[in-house]
Amino acid sequence: MSVSHLSLLATPTLVISYIVAGIFAVLLVIKPRKRKTWWRHVIIAAILGSAIGGTVIWYVGDVQNAFDVPPTWVDRIWTGVLVAGICVGVVNLIGTTWIRRVIAAFGIVAIALASGLAINNDVGEYLTVGQLLGTDTTASLVLPRPAHTGVTGVDSDLYATWKAPAIMAKRGRVGSVTIPGTLSHFSARKALVYLPPAALVANAPALPVVILLSGQPASPSSVMTSGHVPEIMNAMAKKNHGLAPIVVVPDQLGASSNNPMCVDGPLGNSATYITRDVPDWILGHLHVQKGAKAWAIGGFSQGATCSIQFAAAHPTLFGSFIDVSGQKYPTLGSDAQAIQEGFGGSTAAFDAAKPEAIMKANAPYEDTVAFFAAGQNDAVYSRNTDVMTALASQAGMHVTRYVSPGSAHDWTTATNGFSHGLGFLYPRLGLSKSVVSE
């Protein structure tokens, strides 16, 4: 196994990093000879570092709301440990032997690594070294032969008429594709596509489509890896004779640090890309069903906000959506910043892009299914979900809500939300008679 595939969440990785950091922490506080004021300096450095770390994460996470959700206590404690370790390490660099300085340098690195791994384990953002470094690439997808592409109408009873062949792959196939911004001119990263076992056989049936969107910062690969979508779909396909929707994960951001808020504006024509370019590519390259009932869109966090925006604005394109821990409306660090940077200073355009306004403009919805999910320990986004489920119900949508037990605003919630949301949509997509659990 290459280094890029090394798991960052594996228990051995975490335990080893904590042990190494602990050993260096002990070495850093051992009193050297002829340093009478040593303990005073170490204690002051540790307290000062903890205070600085706590203040920084409070300001960034709570005051500036840089993460769109308050930091957890795991994040706060380990940030304090990180800065305290750095401060104690600096004490070891001043007026000591070269051996002590080398130990201090390695100690700072070890503590920083352990802190980073602990925080990452809390949020579940990066699964492997390659994903962290951006070098974990997915091979290009070999698309079905031309005879197996094309479009058919909605088949609400596919599960009843489908006969799986005797020989069929046990798992689906995941690969990357390039979806050009033909109409939008949006500069998107490569998309990922999941083809279920039923799509890989000769004379494959036309299948329904689910478009999933990542949060921000993230990438399409985050949905597949951190969100465990292939594993979810393979498990459901196994229970349903290889049937599962074709899942397409396009890039609505353009870059991990970008947030065009899923509108057409100064930050990029993300809306046209997702609602025109991506569907056009799907219809032209994959053997799919056409019709709102056979198409769903979903996402996590920023991607969830986009999902309700798009589904509410385009009910003839998307008949269902999955909103996992979404915002009440698209924004940046502040509404003022969003208005200026994303809407050219137009408050009216900003307000019109809010799902509440979109739903009021298009209500009542005749046949839109809304699935909302949030983490049990995510107070902020649970309140958002309260608001959005009420608005969706008032607009005439068929609303279902799920609470992810014991999780917060993290990829555990995303995984659970995708799993239950996709399973809930199975009957609607014509893939089973009843709701499917993974």
C-alpha positions as CSV (number, residue, x, y, z in Angstrom):
1,M,0.0,0.0,0.0
2,S,1.4,3.4,-1.0
3,V,1.7,6.3,1.5
4,S,-1.1,8.1,-0.3
5,H,-3.5,5.3,0.7
6,L,-2.5,5.4,4.4
7,S,-5.7,5.9,6.5
8,L,-5.7,9.0,8.7
9,L,-8.7,7.7,10.7
10,A,-7.4,4.2,11.5
11,T,-7.0,3.5,15.2
12,P,-3.3,2.4,14.9
13,T,-2.4,5.7,13.1
14,L,-4.1,7.8,15.8
15,V,-2.7,5.8,18.7
16,I,0.8,5.9,17.4
17,S,0.7,9.6,16.8
18,Y,-0.7,10.2,20.3
19,I,2.0,8.0,21.9
20,V,4.8,9.7,20.0
21,A,3.5,13.2,20.8
22,G,3.2,12.1,24.5
23,I,6.8,10.9,24.6
24,F,8.0,14.2,23.1
25,A,5.8,16.2,25.5
26,V,7.5,14.4,28.4
27,L,10.9,15.1,27.0
28,L,10.1,18.8,26.5
29,V,9.2,19.3,30.1
30,I,12.1,17.4,31.7
31,K,14.2,20.0,33.5
32,P,17.6,20.5,32.0
33,R,20.6,21.1,34.3
34,K,21.4,24.6,35.5
35,R,17.9,26.0,34.7
36,K,16.5,27.1,38.1
37,T,13.6,28.9,36.5
38,W,12.7,26.1,34.2
39,W,9.4,25.0,35.7
40,R,8.2,28.6,35.8
41,H,8.9,29.1,32.1
42,V,7.3,25.8,31.1
43,I,4.1,26.4,33.2
44,I,3.8,30.0,31.9
45,A,4.3,28.8,28.3
46,A,1.8,26.0,28.6
47,I,-0.9,28.2,30.2
48,L,-0.2,31.0,27.7
49,G,-0.3,28.6,24.8
50,S,-3.6,27.1,25.9
51,A,-5.1,30.5,26.4
52,I,-3.9,31.7,22.9
53,G,-5.2,28.5,21.3
54,G,-8.6,28.8,23.0
55,T,-8.9,32.4,22.1
56,V,-8.0,31.8,18.4
57,I,-10.5,29.0,17.9
58,W,-13.2,31.0,19.7
59,Y,-12.6,34.0,17.5
60,V,-12.3,32.1,14.3
61,G,-15.0,29.5,15.0
62,D,-17.5,31.4,17.2
63,V,-17.1,35.1,16.4
64,Q,-16.1,34.9,12.7
65,N,-18.1,31.7,12.1
66,A,-15.5,30.6,9.6
67,F,-16.7,27.0,9.7
68,D,-20.4,27.7,9.6
69,V,-20.7,25.7,12.8
70,P,-19.3,26.2,16.3
71,P,-16.2,24.2,17.0
72,T,-16.6,21.1,19.2
73,W,-14.9,20.6,22.5
74,V,-12.5,18.2,20.7
75,D,-11.5,21.0,18.4
76,R,-11.1,23.5,21.2
77,I,-9.0,21.2,23.4
78,W,-6.7,20.0,20.7
79,T,-6.2,23.5,19.4
80,G,-5.1,24.5,22.9
81,V,-2.8,21.5,23.1
82,L,-1.3,22.4,19.8
83,V,-0.5,26.0,20.7
84,A,0.6,25.0,24.2
85,G,3.0,22.4,22.7
86,I,4.5,25.0,20.3
87,C,5.0,27.4,23.2
88,V,6.7,24.8,25.4
89,G,8.8,23.8,22.4
90,V,10.0,27.4,21.9
91,V,11.1,27.5,25.5
92,N,13.2,24.4,24.7
93,L,14.8,26.2,21.8
94,I,16.2,29.1,23.9
95,G,19.5,28.8,25.7
96,T,19.7,24.9,25.5
97,T,21.9,22.4,24.0
98,W,21.7,21.4,20.3
99,I,20.3,18.0,21.3
100,R,17.5,19.7,23.2
101,R,16.8,22.0,20.3
102,V,16.5,19.0,17.9
103,I,14.1,17.3,20.3
104,A,12.1,20.5,20.5
105,A,11.8,20.7,16.8
106,F,10.7,17.1,16.4
107,G,8.4,17.5,19.4
108,I,6.6,20.5,17.9
109,V,6.0,18.5,14.7
110,A,4.8,15.5,16.6
111,I,2.3,17.5,18.7
112,A,1.1,19.4,15.6
113,L,0.6,16.1,13.8
114,A,-1.3,14.5,16.7
115,S,-3.5,17.6,17.1
116,G,-4.3,17.7,13.4
117,L,-5.1,14.0,13.3
118,A,-7.4,14.3,16.4
119,I,-9.3,17.3,14.9
120,N,-9.6,15.5,11.5
121,N,-10.9,12.4,13.3
122,D,-13.5,14.5,15.0
123,V,-14.9,16.0,11.7
124,G,-14.0,13.0,9.4
125,E,-12.8,15.3,6.6
126,Y,-9.8,13.5,5.2
127,L,-9.6,9.7,5.1
128,T,-6.2,9.2,3.6
129,V,-2.9,11.0,3.1
130,G,-3.6,11.2,-0.6
131,Q,-6.9,12.9,0.0
132,L,-5.3,15.4,2.4
133,L,-2.5,16.3,-0.1
134,G,-4.9,16.3,-3.1
135,T,-3.0,13.5,-4.8
136,D,-5.6,10.8,-4.3
137,T,-7.0,10.7,-7.8
138,T,-9.7,8.6,-9.2
139,A,-9.2,6.8,-12.6
140,S,-11.2,8.0,-15.5
141,L,-14.5,6.2,-15.9
142,V,-15.0,4.0,-18.9
143,L,-18.5,5.0,-20.0
144,P,-20.9,2.4,-21.4
145,R,-20.8,1.7,-25.1
146,P,-23.0,4.0,-27.3
147,A,-25.7,1.3,-27.6
148,H,-26.1,1.5,-23.8
149,T,-26.6,5.3,-23.6
150,G,-29.8,7.2,-24.2
151,V,-32.9,8.4,-22.5
152,T,-36.2,6.8,-21.6
153,G,-39.2,8.0,-19.6
154,V,-39.7,7.4,-15.9
155,D,-40.1,3.7,-15.0
156,S,-41.7,3.7,-11.5
157,D,-41.9,-0.1,-11.5
158,L,-38.4,-1.0,-12.7
159,Y,-37.9,-3.2,-9.6
160,A,-40.8,-5.4,-10.7
161,T,-39.8,-5.9,-14.3
162,W,-36.0,-6.1,-14.0
163,K,-34.5,-9.5,-14.2
164,A,-30.8,-9.6,-13.1
165,P,-28.6,-11.7,-15.4
166,A,-26.9,-14.7,-13.9
167,I,-23.5,-13.1,-14.1
168,M,-23.3,-9.5,-12.8
169,A,-20.7,-7.5,-10.9
170,K,-21.2,-7.5,-7.2
171,R,-20.1,-3.9,-6.9
172,G,-20.6,-0.8,-8.9
173,R,-17.9,1.2,-10.7
174,V,-16.6,4.7,-9.7
175,G,-14.6,6.9,-12.0
176,S,-13.9,10.5,-12.9
177,V,-15.4,12.3,-15.9
178,T,-15.0,15.8,-17.3
179,I,-18.3,17.7,-17.6
180,P,-17.6,20.9,-19.5
181,G,-19.3,24.2,-18.7
182,T,-20.7,24.5,-22.2
183,L,-23.4,27.0,-21.4
184,S,-22.2,28.3,-18.0
185,H,-18.5,28.6,-18.8
186,F,-18.0,27.5,-15.2
187,S,-14.6,26.2,-14.5
188,A,-15.3,23.0,-12.6
189,R,-13.1,20.2,-11.4
190,K,-13.6,16.7,-12.6
191,A,-16.8,15.0,-11.6
192,L,-17.2,11.5,-10.2
193,V,-19.8,9.0,-11.3
194,Y,-21.0,5.8,-9.7
195,L,-22.5,3.2,-12.0
196,P,-24.3,0.4,-10.1
197,P,-24.0,-3.3,-11.1
198,A,-27.2,-3.1,-13.1
199,A,-25.6,-0.4,-15.3
200,L,-22.6,-2.6,-16.2
201,V,-24.4,-5.5,-17.8
202,A,-25.4,-6.0,-21.4
203,N,-28.8,-4.5,-22.3
204,A,-28.7,-2.5,-19.1
205,P,-31.9,-0.8,-18.0
206,A,-32.3,2.9,-18.0
207,L,-31.7,4.0,-14.5
208,P,-32.8,7.0,-12.3
209,V,-30.2,9.7,-11.5
210,V,-29.0,11.2,-8.2
211,I,-26.8,14.3,-8.3
212,L,-24.9,14.8,-5.0
213,L,-22.9,17.9,-4.0
214,S,-20.1,18.3,-1.5
215,G,-19.8,20.8,1.3
216,Q,-17.3,23.7,1.2
217,P,-14.4,23.4,1.5
218,A,-14.3,20.0,-0.2
219,S,-14.4,18.3,-3.6
220,P,-16.4,15.7,-5.4
221,S,-14.1,13.0,-4.1
222,S,-15.1,14.0,-0.5
223,V,-18.6,12.8,-1.2
224,M,-17.4,9.5,-2.5
225,T,-14.7,8.9,0.1
226,S,-15.7,10.7,3.3
227,G,-19.4,10.3,2.5
228,H,-19.0,6.6,1.7
229,V,-21.4,6.8,-1.2
230,P,-20.1,3.7,-3.2
231,E,-20.3,1.5,-0.1
232,I,-23.9,2.8,0.6
233,M,-25.0,2.2,-3.0
234,N,-23.3,-1.2,-3.3
235,A,-25.1,-2.4,-0.1
236,M,-28.4,-1.2,-1.4
237,A,-27.8,-2.7,-4.9
238,K,-27.0,-6.0,-3.3
239,K,-30.4,-6.1,-1.7
240,N,-32.2,-5.1,-4.9
241,H,-30.7,-7.3,-7.6
242,G,-28.0,-4.8,-8.6
243,L,-30.4,-1.9,-8.9
244,A,-29.3,1.5,-7.7
245,P,-29.4,5.0,-9.2
246,I,-26.6,6.4,-11.2
247,V,-24.9,8.8,-8.9
248,V,-23.1,11.9,-10.4
249,V,-21.0,14.1,-8.1
250,P,-20.2,17.3,-10.0
251,D,-18.2,20.3,-8.8
252,Q,-20.4,23.2,-7.8
253,L,-17.5,25.1,-6.3
254,G,-14.7,25.4,-8.9
255,A,-12.1,25.1,-6.1
256,S,-12.1,23.9,-2.5
257,S,-11.8,27.5,-1.2
258,N,-14.5,28.9,-3.5
259,N,-18.1,29.3,-2.7
260,P,-20.2,30.7,-5.7
261,M,-23.3,30.0,-3.6
262,C,-24.9,28.0,-6.4
263,V,-26.1,31.1,-8.2
264,D,-25.1,32.8,-11.4
265,G,-23.0,35.8,-10.5
266,P,-19.6,37.4,-10.2
267,L,-18.2,34.3,-8.5
268,G,-19.2,32.0,-11.4
269,N,-22.3,30.6,-13.1
270,S,-22.6,27.7,-10.7
271,A,-26.4,27.5,-11.1
272,T,-26.4,27.1,-14.9
273,Y,-23.6,24.6,-14.6
274,I,-25.5,22.3,-12.3
275,T,-29.0,22.7,-13.8
276,R,-28.1,22.9,-17.5
277,D,-24.5,21.6,-18.3
278,V,-24.5,18.7,-15.9
279,P,-28.0,17.4,-16.9
280,D,-27.2,17.8,-20.6
281,W,-24.0,15.8,-20.1
282,I,-25.8,13.1,-18.2
283,L,-28.6,12.8,-20.8
284,G,-26.0,12.6,-23.6
285,H,-23.6,10.1,-22.1
286,L,-25.5,7.8,-19.7
287,H,-28.4,5.4,-20.1
288,V,-30.9,7.2,-17.8
289,Q,-34.5,7.9,-17.3
290,K,-35.8,11.3,-18.0
291,G,-38.4,13.0,-15.8
292,A,-38.4,14.8,-12.5
293,K,-39.6,11.7,-10.6
294,A,-36.5,9.8,-11.7
295,W,-34.1,12.6,-10.8
296,A,-33.0,13.7,-7.4
297,I,-30.4,16.1,-6.1
298,G,-28.7,16.1,-2.6
299,G,-25.8,17.4,-0.7
300,F,-24.1,18.1,2.6
301,S,-23.7,21.5,4.2
302,Q,-23.1,24.0,1.4
303,G,-24.1,21.3,-1.1
304,A,-27.3,20.8,0.8
305,T,-28.1,24.5,0.6
306,C,-27.5,24.2,-3.2
307,S,-29.8,21.2,-3.4
308,I,-32.8,22.9,-1.9
309,Q,-32.1,26.0,-4.1
310,F,-32.1,23.9,-7.3
311,A,-34.9,21.5,-6.4
312,A,-37.1,24.4,-5.3
313,A,-36.3,26.4,-8.5
314,H,-36.5,23.5,-10.9
315,P,-39.3,21.1,-9.8
316,T,-39.6,19.9,-13.4
317,L,-36.0,18.8,-13.3
318,F,-35.6,17.4,-9.8
319,G,-38.5,15.7,-8.2
320,S,-36.7,15.0,-4.9
321,F,-33.9,16.3,-2.9
322,I,-31.8,15.4,0.1
323,D,-30.7,18.2,2.4
324,V,-28.1,17.1,5.0
325,S,-27.1,19.9,7.4
326,G,-27.9,22.7,5.0
327,Q,-28.0,26.4,5.6
328,K,-31.2,28.5,5.6
329,Y,-29.8,30.4,2.7
330,P,-26.5,30.8,0.8
331,T,-24.0,33.2,2.3
332,L,-20.3,33.7,2.8
333,G,-18.5,34.9,6.0
334,S,-21.3,37.4,6.4
335,D,-24.4,38.4,4.5
336,A,-22.8,41.8,3.7
337,Q,-19.8,40.0,2.1
338,A,-22.1,37.6,0.2
339,I,-24.2,40.5,-1.2
340,Q,-21.1,42.4,-2.3
341,E,-19.0,39.5,-3.7
342,G,-21.6,37.1,-4.9
343,F,-24.5,39.4,-6.0
344,G,-22.7,42.5,-7.2
345,G,-24.0,44.5,-4.2
346,S,-27.7,43.7,-4.9
347,T,-29.6,42.9,-1.8
348,A,-32.7,42.1,-3.9
349,A,-30.7,39.4,-5.8
350,F,-29.4,38.0,-2.6
351,D,-32.9,37.8,-1.1
352,A,-34.3,36.2,-4.3
353,A,-31.7,33.4,-4.1
354,K,-32.9,32.3,-0.7
355,P,-34.8,28.9,-0.7
356,E,-37.6,30.6,1.2
357,A,-38.2,33.1,-1.5
358,I,-37.8,30.5,-4.2
359,M,-40.4,28.2,-2.6
360,K,-42.8,31.0,-2.2
361,A,-42.5,31.9,-5.8
362,N,-43.0,28.3,-7.0
363,A,-45.6,27.0,-4.5
364,P,-47.6,24.9,-4.3
365,Y,-45.4,22.0,-5.3
366,E,-47.4,19.2,-6.8
367,D,-44.9,16.3,-6.5
368,T,-41.7,17.3,-4.8
369,V,-40.2,15.0,-2.1
370,A,-37.9,16.6,0.5
371,F,-35.6,14.6,2.8
372,F,-33.9,16.6,5.5
373,A,-31.2,15.3,7.9
374,A,-29.0,16.8,10.6
375,G,-26.7,15.6,13.4
376,Q,-28.1,15.1,16.8
377,N,-25.3,17.1,18.4
378,D,-25.4,19.9,15.7
379,A,-27.5,22.6,17.4
380,V,-27.0,25.2,14.7
381,Y,-27.9,23.1,11.7
382,S,-30.7,21.3,13.5
383,R,-32.3,24.7,14.0
384,N,-31.8,25.4,10.3
385,T,-33.5,22.1,9.5
386,D,-36.5,23.0,11.8
387,V,-36.9,26.2,9.8
388,M,-36.5,24.6,6.3
389,T,-38.7,21.6,7.0
390,A,-41.5,24.0,8.0
391,L,-41.1,26.2,5.0
392,A,-41.0,23.1,2.6
393,S,-44.1,21.7,4.2
394,Q,-45.9,25.1,3.9
395,A,-44.9,25.1,0.2
396,G,-46.6,21.8,-0.4
397,M,-43.6,19.5,-0.5
398,H,-43.7,16.0,1.0
399,V,-41.3,16.3,3.9
400,T,-39.4,13.6,5.8
401,R,-36.8,14.3,8.5
402,Y,-34.0,12.2,9.9
403,V,-31.7,12.8,12.9
404,S,-28.2,11.2,12.8
405,P,-27.6,9.8,16.3
406,G,-24.6,11.0,18.2
407,S,-23.0,13.1,15.4
408,A,-22.6,16.8,14.6
409,H,-21.7,18.8,11.5
410,D,-19.4,16.2,10.2
411,W,-19.1,13.5,7.6
412,T,-20.6,10.9,9.9
413,T,-23.8,12.9,9.6
414,A,-23.3,13.2,5.9
415,T,-22.9,9.5,5.5
416,N,-25.9,8.6,7.6
417,G,-28.0,11.3,5.9
418,F,-27.1,10.1,2.4
419,S,-27.7,6.5,3.4
420,H,-31.1,7.1,4.9
421,G,-32.1,9.6,2.3
422,L,-31.1,7.5,-0.7
423,G,-32.8,4.4,0.9
424,F,-35.9,6.5,1.5
425,L,-36.0,7.5,-2.2
426,Y,-35.7,3.9,-3.5
427,P,-39.4,3.3,-4.0
428,R,-39.9,6.7,-5.6
429,L,-37.1,6.0,-8.0
430,G,-38.7,2.7,-9.0
431,L,-35.9,0.6,-7.5
432,S,-37.8,-1.2,-4.8
433,K,-41.2,-1.7,-3.4
434,S,-40.4,-0.2,0.0
435,V,-37.8,1.9,1.7
436,V,-34.3,0.4,1.8
437,S,-31.9,0.5,4.6
438,E,-28.2,0.0,4.0
